[in-house]
């Protein structure tokens, strides 16, 4: 592991795409996908000459409006990576509480055919709970790599409840981007393994940094996007 201290498958179906504009100004094409866990939604931010698809989902307490997901959608297409922001069925249905991990996996499996449809290698990714899903399903779905944003190594204050096994079992090239003050697991708590880890100094679970930190919020988010651009470029 390297550290950079600067920081039952579902049935897919689609509706007619519509143009949508996110709160941060990113514009994408949204489609619905039917899965065995319900209706999911994928918002595409396409690269003109794409060589990879980065599919990233949200955590258990938020959506695709998260600052890191939106920043990736703005940044990666210029580097030949199409970004697919994925909303799990529970989120599309307007529920406030995520279902059990097995149900999240069912939803992700059902979404996968739509993600693979462009015929490009797919990086399976997510933040927090979405990162766990990506790790658990990477091998069976044939993911090219895994991007784990704010991987929840353990519940806050419960380091004995480690989820390191999910991360270590991903079985494909993996990048973890973790906040230096993430209560779900600080970078120094992660075990050695066949993955890369980039730290966002001072960052919390959402990569938020205090106003008195030695870097701005914009710089913190740039650490995330720069790390993913560099790592995706190294995948070939």
C-alpha positions as a printed NumPy array, in Angstrom:
array([[  0.   ,   0.   ,   0.   ],
       [  1.305,   3.426,  -0.867],
       [  0.347,   6.592,   0.99 ],
       [  0.509,  10.14 ,  -0.336],
       [  0.21 ,  12.385,   2.693],
       [ -1.079,  15.524,   1.059],
       [ -3.75 ,  13.962,   1.121],
       [-29.645, -12.736,  -7.914],
       [-28.412, -10.12 , -10.645],
       [-31.047,  -7.534, -11.509],
       [-32.703,  -6.886, -14.837],
       [-31.608,  -3.623, -16.418],
       [-33.941,  -1.445, -18.451],
       [-33.696,   2.171, -19.498],
       [-36.042,   5.074, -20.031],
       [-35.487,   7.874, -22.535],
       [-32.496,   9.963, -21.407],
       [-33.126,  13.533, -20.298],
       [-30.681,  16.375, -19.83 ],
       [-30.233,  17.374, -16.207],
       [-28.157,  20.057, -14.536],
       [-26.737,  19.469, -11.057],
       [-26.566,  22.028,  -8.27 ],
       [-22.899,  22.647,  -9.001],
       [-23.45 ,  23.308, -12.678],
       [-22.542,  19.9  , -14.077],
       [-24.798,  18.77 , -16.905],
       [-25.454,  15.116, -17.573],
       [-27.823,  12.682, -19.223],
       [-30.014,  10.748, -16.781],
       [-31.618,   7.375, -17.314],
       [-33.556,   5.028, -15.074],
       [-32.555,   1.404, -14.669],
       [-34.818,  -1.326, -13.33 ],
       [-33.215,  -3.697, -10.815],
       [-34.451,  -6.417,  -8.475],
       [-34.112,  -3.847,  -5.674],
       [-36.209,  -1.224,  -7.464],
       [-35.659,   1.611,  -9.92 ],
       [-32.177,   3.123,  -9.949],
       [-30.941,   6.197, -11.8  ],
       [-27.672,   6.828, -13.648],
       [-26.556,  10.326, -14.644],
       [-23.904,  10.225, -17.367],
       [-21.151,  12.811, -17.783],
       [-19.546,  11.654, -21.003],
       [-16.024,  12.127, -22.284],
       [-15.699,  12.875, -26.011],
       [-13.092,  10.14 , -26.494],
       [-13.673,   7.909, -23.509],
       [-11.337,   5.052, -22.646],
       [-12.87 ,   4.225, -19.248],
       [-16.154,   4.526, -17.369],
       [-16.023,   5.538, -13.717],
       [-19.262,   4.507, -12.02 ],
       [-19.641,   5.985,  -8.547],
       [-22.488,   5.758,  -6.071],
       [-23.339,   7.689,  -2.92 ],
       [-23.239,   6.743,   0.729],
       [-25.987,   5.714,   3.121],
       [-26.719,   9.282,   4.199],
       [-26.354,  11.352,   1.045],
       [-26.737,  11.503,  -2.695],
       [-24.82 ,  12.247,  -5.87 ],
       [-24.693,  15.927,  -4.935],
       [-21.73 ,  15.151,  -2.658],
       [-18.844,  17.551,  -3.306],
       [-16.403,  14.814,  -4.333],
       [-18.796,  13.063,  -6.705],
       [-19.744,  16.318,  -8.405],
       [-16.096,  17.33 ,  -8.702],
       [-15.244,  14.032, -10.374],
       [-18.134,  14.514, -12.812],
       [-16.766,  17.945, -13.724],
       [-13.134,  16.902, -14.006],
       [-12.745,  13.351, -15.294],
       [-14.401,  13.645, -18.749],
       [-11.631,  16.006, -19.898],
       [ -9.202,  13.175, -19.14 ],
       [-10.958,  10.538, -21.217],
       [-13.082,   9.071, -18.41 ],
       [-16.86 ,   9.032, -18.647],
       [-18.413,   9.438, -15.196],
       [-21.654,   7.692, -14.289],
       [-23.192,   8.997, -11.05 ],
       [-25.396,   6.226,  -9.696],
       [-28.379,   6.645,  -7.398],
       [-29.388,   3.438,  -5.676],
       [-33.087,   2.424,  -5.768],
       [-33.728,   3.397,  -2.144],
       [-32.538,   6.914,  -2.892],
       [-34.609,   7.203,  -6.071],
       [-37.651,   6.056,  -4.08 ],
       [-37.141,   8.95 ,  -1.664],
       [-36.308,   6.842,   1.376],
       [-34.063,   8.358,   4.04 ],
       [-32.494,   5.158,   5.343],
       [-30.399,   2.801,   3.229],
       [-31.336,  -0.897,   3.179],
       [-29.128,  -3.791,   4.259],
       [-25.801,  -4.345,   2.464],
       [-27.163,  -7.371,   0.588],
       [-29.927,  -5.217,  -0.899],
       [-27.413,  -2.543,  -1.913],
       [-25.411,  -5.248,  -3.695],
       [-28.533,  -6.442,  -5.524],
       [-29.164,  -2.923,  -6.756],
       [-25.566,  -2.495,  -7.937],
       [-25.65 ,  -5.807,  -9.8  ],
       [-28.821,  -4.728, -11.564],
       [-27.302,  -1.409, -12.579],
       [-24.09 ,  -2.956, -13.905],
       [-25.334,  -3.93 , -17.413],
       [-26.169,  -0.268, -18.09 ],
       [-22.727,   0.786, -16.878],
       [-21.019,  -1.771, -19.102],
       [-23.158,  -0.972, -22.154],
       [-20.645,   1.507, -23.682],
       [-18.236,  -1.414, -24.056],
       [-15.463,   0.229, -22.028],
       [-13.646,  -1.   , -18.916],
       [-15.641,   0.05 , -15.858],
       [-14.113,   1.325, -12.625],
       [-16.536,   0.418,  -9.861],
       [-16.641,   3.139,  -7.246],
       [-18.524,   4.81 ,  -4.485],
       [-18.269,   6.847,  -1.356],
       [-18.728,   5.371,   2.124],
       [-21.36 ,   2.6  ,   1.89 ],
       [-21.09 ,   2.822,  -1.887],
       [-17.383,   2.049,  -1.611],
       [-18.165,  -1.096,   0.363],
       [-20.583,  -2.222,  -2.352],
       [-17.943,  -1.635,  -5.034],
       [-15.392,  -3.713,  -3.131],
       [-17.782,  -6.572,  -2.376],
       [-18.958,  -6.984,  -5.972],
       [-15.86 ,  -6.053,  -8.014],
       [-14.645,  -9.539,  -8.87 ],
       [-18.012, -11.082,  -9.705],
       [-19.022,  -8.165, -11.94 ],
       [-15.695,  -7.965, -13.75 ],
       [-14.812,  -4.454, -12.605],
       [-11.604,  -3.072, -14.085],
       [-10.678,  -1.386, -10.806],
       [-12.251,   0.029,  -7.636],
       [-12.367,   3.604,  -6.362],
       [-13.205,   3.806,  -2.657],
       [-13.965,   7.319,  -1.429],
       [-14.141,   7.684,   2.365],
       [-14.136,   3.924,   2.903],
       [-15.922,   3.298,   6.242],
       [-13.269,   1.09 ,   7.811],
       [-15.272,   0.874,  11.024],
       [-18.198,   2.622,  12.737],
       [-17.115,   5.787,  14.567],
       [-15.497,   4.88 ,  17.877],
       [-15.673,   1.139,  17.13 ],
       [-12.326,   0.167,  15.558],
       [-12.891,  -3.449,  16.6  ],
       [-15.75 ,  -3.614,  14.058],
       [-13.351,  -3.565,  11.112],
       [-14.529,  -3.863,   7.518],
       [-10.995,  -4.183,   6.18 ],
       [-11.808,  -7.623,   4.821],
       [-14.135,  -6.123,   2.214],
       [-11.448,  -3.733,   1.005],
       [ -8.697,  -6.346,   0.931],
       [-10.902,  -8.772,  -0.995],
       [-11.688,  -6.39 ,  -3.879],
       [ -9.333,  -8.373,  -6.116],
       [ -8.635,  -5.578,  -8.619],
       [ -6.5  ,  -2.396,  -8.597],
       [ -7.968,  -0.2  ,  -5.877],
       [ -7.565,   3.426,  -4.827],
       [ -8.749,   4.62 ,  -1.425],
       [ -9.101,   8.376,  -0.877],
       [ -9.539,   9.074,   2.828],
       [ -9.907,  12.173,   4.982],
       [ -7.186,  12.643,   7.577],
       [ -9.824,  13.139,  10.296],
       [-12.434,  10.678,   9.078],
       [-14.136,   9.187,  12.172],
       [-14.955,   6.077,  10.122],
       [-11.244,   5.367,   9.759],
       [ -8.175,   7.592,   9.587],
       [ -5.512,   6.736,   7.014],
       [ -3.075,   5.435,   9.639],
       [ -5.677,   2.881,  10.768],
       [ -5.775,   1.119,   7.401],
       [ -3.935,  -2.201,   7.15 ],
       [ -1.232,  -2.942,   4.62 ],
       [ -2.643,  -4.347,   1.411],
       [ -2.646,  -4.364,  -2.374],
       [ -4.218,  -0.949,  -2.786],
       [ -3.155,   2.692,  -2.958],
       [ -4.232,   5.238,  -0.377],
       [ -4.298,   9.021,  -0.726],
       [ -4.95 ,  11.194,   2.308],
       [ -6.895,  14.452,   2.247],
       [ -5.362,  16.338,   5.206],
       [ -7.845,  17.535,   7.834],
       [-10.711,  16.027,   5.837],
       [-13.754,  14.524,   7.54 ],
       [-15.975,  11.772,   6.129],
       [-17.282,  14.161,   3.441],
       [-13.805,  15.646,   2.794],
       [-14.881,  18.8  ,   4.579],
       [-12.004,  20.721,   6.165],
       [-12.091,  23.218,   9.068],
       [-11.845,  26.911,   8.234],
       [ -8.587,  27.098,  10.172],
       [ -7.004,  24.24 ,   8.196],
       [ -3.821,  24.858,   6.232],
       [ -5.654,  24.179,   2.984],
       [ -8.933,  25.477,   1.59 ],
       [-12.022,  23.424,   0.808],
       [-11.275,  23.848,  -2.892],
       [ -7.742,  22.533,  -2.392],
       [ -9.048,  19.557,  -0.456],
       [-11.422,  18.61 ,  -3.265],
       [ -8.604,  19.11 ,  -5.786],
       [ -6.561,  16.495,  -3.917],
       [ -9.391,  14.044,  -4.549],
       [ -9.769,  14.794,  -8.242],
       [ -6.012,  14.997,  -8.906],
       [ -5.472,  11.635,  -7.239],
       [ -8.223,   9.967,  -9.272],
       [ -7.008,  11.519, -12.555],
       [ -3.451,  10.291, -11.909],
       [ -4.557,   6.834, -10.796],
       [ -6.992,   6.366, -13.687],
       [ -4.232,   7.368, -16.081],
       [ -1.959,   4.708, -14.608],
       [ -4.494,   1.955, -15.287],
       [ -3.606,   1.944, -18.979]])
